[in-house]
Amino acid sequence: MWRRVPFLSCWARVGLVALLVGGCAAKADPFGQQVQRINEISISGEELFSRGDTKRASRNFSRALTMSRSVDYQPGTAQQLNNLGAVALEEGDYPKAREYFTQAYNLNQDRQQFVAASINQANLATAAIKQGQPAAASQHLMAAEDAARQSRSPQALGRVYLQWASFYLDQNDPAAAQDFLTRAQPLATTPELKGTLFHHRGRLALARGDTGQALDMFIQALSIDRSVLDRAAMAADLFSLGEVYQTRGGLAESWDYYVRAFDVYAGLGKKSQLSRCLERLQEVNRQGQLGHSLERFEKLAQPNPA
């Protein structure tokens, strides 16, 4: 499964910098000031989203969307539609997520903003996977790859290749996953992509029964993801390290990694992931006769009251 939160559209910041270039002595541009304010609100929303506060993030993105539309700022409109889709996806509202991502994609495709269009299609693929629709996910990934190629951005294409690798790992097709990881390797030049590359290499090694290599890959992924404080990715790395040790029979070490993953997911407010961690904690506690109390984990993993 794709390990990170849905992709937010941060690309509009580049446009903001270009828009405001002109020196400190230049007279303030009213449109530029409004764009700057929109981006400040959006960035604040992104920070809230990264901490798992989807409700407040949604309010920021909705406000930024209204402001963007009110001044005919189409890059901002597309950006916030995608970001609201990411919130809906995190909250499990898949129809709303698809609607937002599709609207964002249509705007970006019309404006030939192909990097952003690729992100929109990648998010649609994630929504399809979460709904158990691999055929639809494959179609969206093909569209994401096509947009990435049109963008001529190596990073955009590398991101799609890594999502293809994740897709094929989910489909238990290690040969296809290996092919896309090989394609992604020279394109994975940012910490985000490098962390994802090592993580999926770890998944591939674990699928092939090579727990030694899997351990090395996940440790490297965790180091990279920690360096940029990508908490969702860190939690996935920690959970996977727990799986490696559980497979090897190192149940005490496995317990420790599942606890660490649980605590990061708890900080992000990810109830579904807390349930997965709790199940594994129960397993290794029982298998290893560790005798640990599960009370605090069971309490935090309880569904929120309706």
VENVENHU-V111539 format. One record per backbone hydrogen bond with DSSP energy under -1.0 kcal/mol. NH is the residue of the N-H (numbers start at 1). CO is the residue of the C=O. E is the energy in kcal/mol with one decimal. If there is no record, write none. Layout:
NH&CO&E ; NH&CO&E
//
This chain:
10&8&-1.1 ; 13&10&-1.7 ; 14&11&-1.3 ; 16&12&-1.8 ; 17&13&-2.1 ; 18&14&-2.0 ; 19&15&-2.2 ; 20&16&-1.9 ; 26&23&-1.2 ; 33&29&-2.8 ; 34&30&-1.9 ; 35&31&-2.5 ; 36&32&-2.5 ; 37&33&-2.2 ; 38&34&-2.5 ; 39&35&-2.5 ; 40&36&-2.1 ; 41&37&-2.3 ; 42&38&-2.4 ; 43&39&-2.8 ; 44&40&-2.1 ; 45&41&-1.9 ; 46&42&-2.4 ; 47&43&-2.1 ; 48&44&-2.1 ; 49&45&-2.7 ; 50&46&-2.3 ; 52&49&-1.6 ; 53&48&-2.4 ; 54&52&-1.5 ; 57&53&-2.0 ; 58&54&-2.6 ; 59&55&-1.7 ; 60&56&-2.0 ; 61&57&-2.7 ; 62&58&-2.7 ; 63&59&-2.2 ; 64&60&-2.6 ; 65&61&-2.2 ; 66&62&-2.4 ; 67&63&-2.4 ; 68&64&-2.3 ; 69&65&-2.5 ; 70&66&-1.9 ; 72&69&-1.1 ; 73&68&-3.1 ; 74&72&-1.1 ; 77&73&-2.0 ; 78&74&-2.6 ; 79&75&-2.3 ; 80&76&-2.6 ; 81&77&-2.0 ; 82&78&-2.1 ; 83&79&-2.2 ; 84&80&-2.6 ; 85&81&-1.9 ; 86&82&-2.1 ; 87&83&-1.8 ; 88&84&-2.4 ; 89&85&-2.5 ; 90&86&-2.2 ; 91&87&-2.0 ; 92&89&-1.1 ; 93&88&-2.6 ; 94&92&-1.3 ; 97&93&-2.2 ; 98&94&-2.7 ; 99&95&-2.0 ; 100&96&-2.4 ; 101&97&-2.7 ; 102&98&-2.4 ; 103&99&-2.2 ; 104&100&-2.4 ; 105&101&-2.6 ; 106&102&-2.6 ; 107&103&-2.0 ; 108&104&-2.6 ; 109&105&-3.1 ; 110&106&-2.2 ; 111&107&-1.7 ; 112&109&-1.1 ; 113&108&-3.2 ; 114&112&-1.3 ; 117&113&-2.2 ; 118&114&-2.2 ; 119&115&-1.8 ; 120&116&-2.3 ; 121&117&-2.1 ; 122&118&-2.4 ; 123&119&-2.3 ; 124&120&-1.9 ; 125&121&-2.1 ; 126&122&-1.9 ; 127&123&-2.3 ; 128&124&-2.1 ; 129&125&-2.4 ; 130&126&-2.5 ; 131&127&-1.3 ; 132&129&-1.9 ; 133&128&-2.7 ; 137&133&-2.2 ; 138&134&-2.4 ; 139&135&-1.7 ; 140&136&-2.2 ; 141&137&-2.4 ; 142&138&-2.0 ; 143&139&-1.9 ; 144&140&-2.5 ; 145&141&-2.5 ; 146&142&-2.2 ; 147&143&-2.3 ; 148&144&-2.3 ; 149&145&-2.3 ; 150&146&-2.0 ; 151&147&-1.6 ; 157&153&-2.1 ; 158&154&-2.7 ; 159&155&-2.5 ; 160&156&-1.7 ; 161&157&-2.5 ; 162&158&-2.2 ; 163&159&-1.7 ; 164&160&-2.6 ; 165&161&-2.4 ; 166&162&-2.1 ; 167&163&-2.4 ; 168&164&-2.5 ; 169&165&-2.1 ; 170&166&-2.2 ; 171&167&-1.4 ; 172&169&-1.4 ; 173&168&-2.9 ; 177&173&-2.0 ; 178&174&-2.7 ; 179&175&-1.9 ; 180&176&-1.9 ; 181&177&-2.2 ; 182&178&-2.3 ; 183&179&-1.8 ; 184&180&-2.1 ; 185&181&-1.7 ; 187&184&-1.4 ; 188&184&-1.3 ; 189&187&-1.8 ; 194&190&-3.0 ; 195&191&-2.9 ; 196&192&-1.8 ; 197&193&-2.6 ; 198&194&-2.6 ; 199&195&-2.2 ; 200&196&-2.6 ; 201&197&-2.1 ; 202&198&-2.1 ; 203&199&-2.1 ; 204&200&-2.4 ; 205&201&-2.6 ; 206&202&-2.5 ; 207&203&-2.4 ; 208&204&-1.5 ; 209&206&-1.3 ; 210&205&-2.6 ; 211&209&-1.3 ; 214&210&-2.2 ; 215&211&-2.4 ; 216&212&-1.8 ; 217&213&-2.6 ; 218&214&-2.6 ; 219&215&-2.0 ; 220&216&-2.0 ; 221&217&-2.4 ; 222&218&-2.6 ; 223&219&-2.1 ; 224&220&-2.1 ; 225&221&-2.9 ; 226&222&-2.5 ; 227&223&-1.5 ; 229&226&-1.1 ; 230&225&-2.6 ; 231&229&-1.3 ; 234&230&-2.5 ; 235&231&-2.5 ; 236&232&-1.7 ; 237&233&-2.4 ; 238&234&-2.7 ; 239&235&-2.5 ; 240&236&-2.3 ; 241&237&-2.2 ; 242&238&-1.9 ; 243&239&-1.8 ; 244&240&-2.3 ; 245&241&-2.3 ; 246&242&-2.2 ; 247&243&-2.6 ; 248&244&-1.9 ; 250&245&-2.4 ; 251&249&-1.7 ; 254&250&-2.5 ; 255&251&-2.5 ; 256&252&-1.8 ; 257&253&-2.1 ; 258&254&-2.5 ; 259&255&-2.4 ; 260&256&-2.1 ; 261&257&-2.6 ; 262&258&-2.7 ; 263&259&-2.4 ; 264&260&-1.8 ; 265&261&-2.7 ; 266&262&-2.5 ; 267&263&-1.8 ; 268&264&-1.2 ; 270&265&-2.2 ; 271&269&-1.2 ; 274&270&-1.8 ; 275&271&-2.0 ; 276&272&-1.5 ; 277&273&-2.4 ; 278&274&-2.6 ; 279&275&-2.2 ; 280&276&-1.8 ; 281&277&-2.7 ; 282&278&-2.6 ; 283&279&-2.0 ; 284&280&-2.7 ; 285&281&-2.1 ; 286&282&-1.9 ; 287&283&-3.4 ; 288&284&-2.4 ; 290&285&-1.7 ; 298&294&-2.8 ; 299&295&-2.2 ; 300&296&-1.9 ; 301&297&-1.9
//
